[in-house]
Amino acid sequence: MAQYDYDAIVIGTGPGGEGAAMKLTKSGYSVAVCDLFSNIGGNSTHKGTIPSKSLRHATEILETKNALRQAKFTDLLKTAYYVIEQQESLRRSFYEKNWVDIIDGYASFIDEHHIEVKMSDGSIQNYSAKYFVIATGSRPYHPEDVDFTHPRILDSDKILELKEHPRSLAIYGAGIIGCEYASIFRGLRTKINLINTRSKLLEFLDDEIIDALAYHLRENGIIIRHNEEYEKVVPDDEGVTIYLKSNKQIRSEYLFWAQGRTGNSDKLGLENLGIETDRKGSIPVNEFMQTPVPNIYAVGDIVGFPNLASASYDQGRYAATHIIGKGEPNVLLLENMPVGIYTIPEISSVGMTEKELTEKKIPYESGRAFFRTLTRAQITGHTTGMLKILFHPETLGLLGIHCFGHSAAEIIHIGQAIMSQKGKANSLRYFINTTFNYPTMAEAYRVAALNGLNKLAM
């Protein structure tokens, strides 16, 4: 029987890697994670989720206090870096406390059971394991004709190194990252051009939520340009000019490129395993997160959609459960995953949209609660937004929940908990027959449920 250095080696310490490593080590497996010491926590901690959400939260607090006139982006970065340091230390402690070894370096595969690691000190070490979990994440996509070495051209990594507060910023790409940073910088008085290559913002969301987001971004002074593509990008010492195929020219102090991401798979030695990636660098996996090589799994951004930290962590746990082999992985872990988008106001949803239900010919009714009618929202001043519940008109089973407004990403979990129930327990009647604290934002569920039920009585 082959002997290995570890039962499992996890490559990458972001949410996906952490989820897999913790599940495996707590199940008695000998586990190591491979990453640079300085990168513990992955892009989520150092360049993605934590920094952007910290910046967004600081902006929202300053906006509430009417103190944004004195605030600068560079000042807010100090808050973000403080949180990053705390998170990095915390994530490192998880591995140390749970007897997970940290291999300090970059890994590439020799074969399905062996990796070569270029250590941070420049030396080369080889390690072996029965199983591997690839959780190396992704990086901003860089088209070849855009000069990302120029200091006026930024991406979601370089934006955290900005040394001055920009007066104007063109954001190319109106996905989650683009919309979030548009909210942050506009809150800090930066003039924003948000250039969208599609006809709508965030098309995977419910249409009503998309319309609300677009309205509020525009109301805050953000210029949104739909159905645009760049022809060329010309930077100089003073700013950047984007030449669009529609013959428009957008001039700003900086360009923030937020269009697309690329999986960090190009240096993993996957060619030695016969694993081919797609054009975005994503690794193909089956329903158990297995690559075409059965003992090697891949989770998180490296497999593509949904590119969420929360989803990555659960995918890691899911893959680890399959490795352990004690019963099938819990499919519910990957179902009804909520989406949280930290624009100002924020957005969160779970389940199907009205468009999806219509396309699938699933009958539904909707109930709404507008935040302006809730006492708690009036007390706090966060009256912008709404909660919408989509449900089956006969069974009253929940089909989708969509929220726009302050604390939407928190509010959504009440509905998610009921949606995850089986049979009659998944019902609109839960919200009608449950007493909610008053005044709370959670009361929106009762208001929306009654609104929906009243429509059935018409």
N, C-alpha and C positions, 0 to 999 in steps of 0.2 A: 504493500500500500504506500502510495506516494506521501512523502512528508513535506509539509509546507511551513514557511515562517509564521503564517497566520491563517486562521480559517477564512478571514475576509479582509481585503484592503479596500478602503473607500477613497477614491481619488477626487478631492475637492471637499472643502469644509463649509460650503454654503448651506442653506436650509435643507436641500435634498440630501447632501452628504451627512449632515448632522442627524437627520431623521433616520437614515439607514444605520449609521454607526451606533446610535443609542439603542435602537431596537435589537441589533445584533449582539452588542456587548451585554445588555441586560438579559439576553436569552442564553448566556454562557459561552458565546463565541469569542475567540481571541481575535481582536480587531485592531487595525491601524488605519489612520487617515493620512493621506499624503497631500501636503500643501506647503506653501511658504509660511513660516511662523508669522511674518508680517501680514499675511492675508487670511488669518484665521477668521472664519465667518463669511468668507467669500465676497463676491461683488455685492450681495444683498446688504452686508454690513458696511462695506467700505465705499461703495460707489453707487448703489442703487436704492433699495427700499429705505434703509435707515436714514441716509443723508437727505433724500428728497422729502421724506415725511417729516423729518425734524425741521427742515427749512419751511415747509408748508405750515407746520404747527406754530412756529415762531411768527410767521407772517400773519396768521389768523389772530393770534393774541394781540399783536401790535395793532392790527386793524380794529379789533374790538375796543382797544384803549385809545383809538385815534392818534396813535404815536408813529404812524408809518412815515410821516414827513421827515422824521429825524433818523429813520432806519436806513441802513445800507446792506446790500447783499453780503459784502465782506464781513460785516458784523455778525450777521446771521450764521455765516459759515463757522464761526467760533463755537456757537451752540451745537451745530451739527457734529463738529469734530469731538466735542466733549461726549456726546452720546455715542459716537463711533468707538471711542476709547473704552467706554463702559461696556459696550456690547462685545467688543473684541475680547476683553478680559473675562467677561462672563462665559462666552462661548468656549474659550480656552479651558476654563475651569471645568466645564462639563466633561471634556475629554479626560482631563487629569483625574477627576473624581471617579470616573467610571472605568479606569484602567485601559483607556484607549491610547495607544502609542501615536505620537505625531511624528511623521517622517517629513523632515524639513527640506522640500525640494520639488522639482517637476518630474512627473512620471511619464514614461512611454512604454508601450507593450513590446516585449520580446516575442512572447507567444501567449496562449490563453491562460497560463498559470504563472508567468514571470514578467516583472516590469524592471526597467532600468530607470533609476532616479538620479537626476543631476542635482546634487545637494546644493544648498545655498552657499557652501564654502568652495564650490567648484569641483568637488570630488564626485565620483560615480559609484553608486551602490546598487546592487541587485536585490530584489525581494520577490518572494513567491507567496501565493495564496490559492486556496481552493476556489474562492469566489472573489469577484471584483464588482464594485459598484462605481460607475462613472458619474460624477456629479460636478463637472468642471464649468458649468454655466455658459454664459454667452458674453459677447462684447458688442459695442456699437458697430453697425455696418458702415464701412468706408468705401464708397465708390472710388474707382481709380482716378477719375478726373477731378476730384476735389482734394485740395492740398490741406490735409489735416495737420501738417507740421506748422502751418501759419498760425500765429498767436490770436488772430481774429476769428478763426474757425474752431468751434467747440463741439464736443459731443457730451454725453451724459457722464463720462469720466473726467474730461478736461474742465467741465463747468465748475467742478469743486476746487479747481486751482486758480480760478479767476481772481485777479489782484485789484480790480476796480469795479465800481458799480456802473453797469452799462446804462446809458440814457436811452438807447434803442437796441432792440434785439429782434432779428428775424428767426423764427423757429420753423425749420423745414421738417414736416412730419407731424400730423395731428393725431397720433395714437395716444396711449395712456401717458407716456413720458412727456410728449409734446404738450398735451393739455395740462398736465400737472405743473410743469415749469412755466407755462404761459400764465397760469393763475398766480404762481409765486412771484414772478417778476413784475406782473402788472400790479400786484398788491404793493410792490415796492416802487411804483411810479415809472417803471420802465415802459417805453413805447413798444408795443408788441405787434408784429405781423406774423400770424399763424398760417402757414402755407400747408394746405391739405391736398394730397394727391387724389383723394376720393371726393364723392359728392356729399358726404355727411361726416360728422365727427363720430368716431367710435361706433361703427355700424353694427357691432355685435350687441349693443344695448337696445333696450326697448325704445321705440320711436319717440314716445312722449318724454322720456328722460333725455334723449339726444336733443330734442327741441328745447327743453328747459336749460340744458347746459349751454347750448349755443346762444340762447337769449341772454343768459347771465354773463357769459364771457364778453359778448358785445356790449352789454349794458355797462360793464366795467371798463370799456374802452379798448378791448382787443379787436384788432382787424383780422377777420377770418377770410381766407381766400381759398375757396373750394375748387376742385378739378384743375389744379395747376401742377405743372412739372417743370423742373429746371432745365435750361439749355446749357448754361455754364455758370460757374461761380468764380468771381474775380475779386480777390482780396487785395488790399493795399495797406499802407501804414495807418490810415485813418478809419478804415471800415471795410465793409464787404458789399459788393453789388451782386445780386442774384438776377440773372437774365432768365426769364421764364419763356416757355414755348409759346405762350399767348402774347408775346411781345411786350410784356410788362417788365419793368426793372424795379427791384426792391433794394433800397439802400439802407443799411443800418450799421451801427458801430461794430456789432458782432453777429455772426451766424451760428446758431445752435442747431446742429444736425441731429434730428431725432427720428430718422426714417429707417427702421429696420434694425435687426440685430443678427449676429453671426455666432453660431455655436463654437465653443472653444474645443474643437476636435482635431484641428490640423496638425498638432504636434504630439498626438497620443500614440502614434505608431499603429493606427487602426489597419493600415495596409498589411501589416504582419498577421492580422487576424482575418483578413478577407471581409472586413466590414466597410461598406461604402456609405457615405453620408449624402444627404441631398444638397441642393445648391446653397442652402443656408447654413450648411455645416451641421445639421441635426442628425442624430443617430437614430436609425429605425428600431423600434421596440414592439413587442407584442403586448397583449392585454395584461401580462404579468411584469412588464417593464424589462423583459429579457431582450437582449440584442440577438442577432443571428447566431452568436456563440453562446450556448445555453448557460454557462457558468459566469457570464459577464452581463451585468445589468446596467441600465442607464436611466437617470432620473433628472428632473428639473429642466432648466432652460435648454440643456443640451439635447433634449428630445423635442423641443419646439413648444407649441401651444400647450397650456395657456400662459406660460411665462410669468407665473405668480409665485412669490416666496411661499405662501401658504400651501399652494398646490405642490410645490417642490418637496416640502417637508413631508407631506402625506404620501407622495409617490415614493420617497425614500423608505418610509415605514412599510409601505405596501410591498416594495421589492424585497425588503428584509424578511417580511413574513413569508414570502414565497420561498426564499432561500432556506429559512428554518424548516419549512415543510410540515409544520404541525397544523394541518387543516388548511383550507383554501384562504387566501387573503380576503379581507372584508371588502367586498365590492362597494359597499356604502361609503367607504372611506374616500372613494374617488367620484362619488355621485353627489349631485346638488352642491358642488363647490361654489361658495360665494365669490363674487368679484368685488373688490374694493378699489375705488379710484379716488385719489386724494386731491381732487381739484377743490376750488373754493367757490361754492359749497361742494361737499364730497358726494360721491355716488356709490351705491352698492346694490347688487342684485343677486338673486339666486333663482334657478329654475328657468322656465321658458318665457319668451317674450310674446307679445300679442301677434307679431309677424310670424313667429315660428308656429304658434298654435293655429293660426289661420292657414299656413302652408300645409300643416299636417291634418287639417280638417278636424281639429279637436274643438268641440264646443266649449265656450268659456264665458264667464261674466267677470266684471271687475268692480272693485270697491276702492274708494279713495279717501284719504284723510289729508287735508291740507294743513300744513304746520301753522299757518296763521290763525287757525281756529282752535289750536291747543293751548291750554292755559300755561303749561310749562314753557312753550315756545315764546309766548307773550312775555312771561316773566324774564326769560334769559335774553330776549331780543332776537332770537334765531328763528324768525318767522318765515323765512324763505324755504320752500321745499314741500314735499309731499311723500306719502307712502301709498303705493298701489298694490293691491292684492288681486291676482288672477286665480280664479277657481272654477271648478266644473259646476254647471248650473243644476245638475241632478244629484251628484254625490256630495257636492260641496268640498271635494278634495282640492288641496292647494296645488296649483300648477306653476305659479311663478310669483315672486315678490320683488318689487322694484322701489328703491328709495333714493330720493334726491334731497339733500339738505344737511344741516349740521348733525354730526354723529351718525350719519347714515350707515357707515361700516359697522357700528355697534348695534344699531337698531335691527339690522337685517337678521341677526342671529336668532332672535326670538322666532321669526317665521321659519328660518332654516330648521330649527329644532322640531317644529310641528310637521314640516314637510317630510322629515326623515322617518316619521312614524308610519307604520303599516296599517292598511285597512281603514276602519272608521276613525281611528285615532288621528289620521291626517284629515282634518276637517276645519272648515271655516268656523264651525260652532265652538271650537275651543276658545276663540277670541271673544265670542259673544257671551259665553257662559263662564268666563274667567274674570275675577275682580282684579283690576290693575291699580297699583298705587296712584294716588292723585295728589298733585299734578305730576305727571311724568310724560316723557316722549313715547314710552311704550304704549301709552293709552291710544296712540294712533292706530294700533291694530284693532282695537274695539270699534273705533270710529269708522275705519275703513270696512270692517266686516259688516257692520250694520248698514253702511251705505250700499254695499254689494247685495246684501240680503233684501233690502228694500226694493232693489231693481227687479228681483224675481217676483215680487208681489204685485208689480204693476200690470 
